[in-house]
Amino acid sequence: MASYLYLLAVFLLFNTVSSKLILEDGYEVTTVIEGHKLKINPHAVLPRPGSSDLIVLDSSSSVFYSISFPLSNESVPERLSGDGVAGHSDGEAGGARFNKPKSFAVDAKGNIYVADKNNHAIRKIDASGKVTTIAGGNSNKTGHHDGPAQDATFSDDFEVVFVPERCVLLVSDHGSQLVRLINLKAEDCVMGSHSGEVAGVNCVICILLFVNSPDS
């Protein structure tokens, strides 16, 4: 009997400690998008930098929408990309097709990078709406092959994250238990081809070349 009471006390103590909650007040939850009324199923949402738009992914329909702030139940979604039919087709936004995308990331220029789950590919929607495939384009099979991006393969369960400080995409490849890295083009990360940062670097290089030239 004593041992039973001891075990019971240990069990109760363990559960009391492991389920400790710290409730912080001052927050409020409100519903601002009712998908069933808008006939969309929000799977993932992210703000689009430099605009007042929210990007909404409806994975079940393979469609991206944009909704303008401020958000309310009266908000009207506009189709951003995807024609609602599962597939793998690049080109203009209205005719592009995705296949159950799982997640997406947005860079500072408004480019959208899509983890296109069932196509085992990573797609890009640029600021003009044009859709391209930037990785996994040469194979529609699962795998974990590295190398040139179009020859790379991914599992059927992966997500993407944009890292602006490194100008890279990180791929959390759950199905292969890997973290993958894709180096993006400089134009994807630099705001404008004549940005102050780039111009400043070029100017410093020119000065150094002049100072160190044999004739100076």
C-alpha positions in Angstrom: 0.0 0.0 0.0 2.8 2.4 0.9 4.6 1.7 -2.4 1.3 2.4 -4.3 0.8 5.7 -2.5 4.5 6.6 -3.3 4.1 5.9 -7.0 0.8 7.8 -7.1 2.5 10.8 -5.4 5.4 10.7 -7.9 2.9 10.5 -10.8 0.9 13.4 -9.6 4.0 15.5 -9.0 5.4 14.7 -12.4 2.2 15.7 -14.2 1.9 18.8 -12.1 5.4 20.0 -13.1 5.2 18.9 -16.8 1.8 20.7 -17.3 2.7 24.0 -15.7 1.2 26.9 -17.6 2.1 30.6 -17.4 -0.9 32.5 -18.7 0.0 36.0 -20.1 -3.0 38.4 -20.4 -3.4 41.4 -22.7 -3.9 39.7 -26.1 -7.0 39.3 -28.1 -8.0 37.0 -31.0 -10.3 38.0 -33.8 -11.3 36.3 -37.1 -10.5 38.5 -40.1 -10.8 36.0 -42.9 -13.6 33.4 -43.1 -12.5 31.0 -45.8 -15.7 29.2 -46.2 -17.5 32.4 -47.1 -14.8 33.4 -49.6 -14.6 29.8 -50.9 -10.9 29.6 -50.1 -9.0 27.5 -47.7 -6.1 29.5 -46.2 -3.1 27.2 -45.7 -0.4 29.8 -45.2 -0.3 33.6 -45.1 2.5 36.1 -45.4 2.7 39.9 -45.9 4.2 41.1 -49.2 7.0 43.6 -48.5 6.5 47.1 -49.9 2.8 46.7 -50.4 -0.4 46.6 -48.3 -1.2 43.1 -49.5 -1.4 39.8 -47.7 -0.5 36.7 -49.7 -2.7 33.7 -49.0 -2.0 30.2 -50.2 -4.9 27.8 -50.7 -3.0 24.6 -51.0 -6.0 22.4 -51.6 -6.9 24.4 -54.7 -3.2 25.1 -55.7 -4.0 28.8 -55.9 -2.4 32.0 -54.4 -4.5 35.0 -53.5 -3.8 38.5 -52.4 -5.9 40.4 -49.9 -5.4 44.0 -49.1 -5.1 45.4 -45.6 -6.9 46.3 -43.4 -8.3 42.8 -43.2 -11.9 42.2 -42.4 -14.7 39.8 -43.1 -15.6 42.1 -46.0 -12.2 41.7 -47.6 -12.2 40.4 -51.2 -9.4 38.1 -52.3 -7.9 38.5 -55.8 -6.4 35.5 -57.5 -2.6 36.1 -57.7 -1.4 32.9 -59.4 -2.7 29.4 -60.3 -5.7 28.5 -62.3 -7.2 26.1 -59.7 -6.1 22.9 -61.6 -3.3 20.8 -60.2 -0.3 20.6 -62.5 3.1 21.9 -63.4 3.0 24.8 -65.8 5.0 28.0 -65.8 4.4 31.3 -67.5 1.9 34.0 -66.9 0.1 34.0 -63.6 -3.3 33.3 -64.9 -2.3 30.1 -66.7 0.3 28.8 -64.2 -0.4 25.6 -62.3 0.9 24.3 -59.0 0.3 20.9 -57.3 -0.6 21.2 -53.7 2.1 23.7 -52.6 3.0 23.3 -48.9 4.6 26.6 -48.1 6.1 29.8 -49.6 8.5 32.6 -48.8 8.7 36.2 -49.9 11.9 38.2 -50.5 12.3 42.0 -50.1 11.5 42.6 -53.8 8.2 40.8 -53.6 9.3 37.6 -55.4 7.4 34.5 -54.0 9.3 31.2 -53.7 7.0 28.2 -53.6 7.6 24.8 -52.1 5.5 22.9 -54.7 5.0 19.7 -52.8 3.6 17.3 -55.3 5.8 18.5 -58.2 8.9 18.1 -55.9 10.0 21.5 -57.2 10.6 25.0 -56.1 8.8 27.7 -58.1 9.2 31.4 -58.3 6.4 34.0 -58.8 8.1 37.3 -59.6 6.7 40.8 -58.9 5.1 40.9 -62.3 3.3 37.6 -61.8 5.5 35.5 -64.1 6.0 31.9 -62.8 9.2 29.9 -63.3 10.7 26.8 -61.9 14.1 27.4 -60.2 14.8 24.0 -58.7 13.8 20.4 -59.4 12.6 21.2 -62.9 14.3 18.2 -64.6 12.7 15.5 -62.5 9.3 14.8 -61.1 10.6 12.2 -58.7 11.3 12.3 -55.0 14.9 12.2 -53.8 17.7 14.2 -52.1 20.1 14.8 -55.0 22.2 18.0 -54.7 23.9 19.9 -57.5 22.7 22.2 -60.2 19.2 23.3 -59.0 17.2 22.0 -62.0 18.8 18.6 -61.5 18.1 18.5 -57.7 15.4 16.4 -56.2 13.3 16.9 -53.1 11.1 14.7 -50.9 7.3 15.0 -50.9 7.4 17.0 -47.7 9.5 20.2 -47.7 9.2 23.9 -46.9 11.2 27.0 -47.8 12.5 30.0 -45.9 14.1 33.1 -47.3 17.2 34.4 -45.6 17.8 38.0 -46.8 21.2 38.5 -45.1 22.7 35.6 -47.1 20.6 35.9 -50.2 19.6 32.2 -50.0 16.6 29.9 -49.6 16.8 27.3 -46.9 14.8 24.2 -47.6 13.6 22.2 -44.7 13.3 18.8 -46.4 11.3 16.9 -43.7 10.9 13.8 -45.8 14.7 13.4 -46.1 15.5 14.8 -42.7 17.8 17.4 -44.4 18.3 21.2 -44.5 19.2 22.2 -48.0 20.5 25.6 -49.3 19.9 27.4 -52.6 22.0 30.4 -53.5 19.7 33.0 -55.1 20.8 35.5 -57.8 22.0 38.9 -56.6 19.2 40.5 -58.5 16.7 38.6 -56.3 18.2 40.2 -53.2 19.4 43.7 -54.2 16.7 46.4 -54.4 17.3 47.8 -57.9 20.2 47.4 -60.2 21.5 50.8 -59.2 21.0 50.6 -55.5 23.1 52.9 -53.2 24.8 49.9 -51.6 26.0 48.4 -54.9 27.0 51.8 -56.2 29.0 52.5 -53.0 30.9 49.2 -53.3 31.7 49.9 -56.9 32.9 53.4 -56.1 35.2 52.1 -53.3 36.7 49.5 -55.7 37.3 52.2 -58.3 39.1 54.4 -55.8 41.3 51.5 -54.6 42.2 50.6 -58.2 43.2 54.2 -58.9 45.3 54.6 -55.7 47.2 51.4 -56.3 47.7 51.8 -60.1 51.3 52.1 -61.3 50.8 55.6 -62.7 49.3 57.1 -59.5 
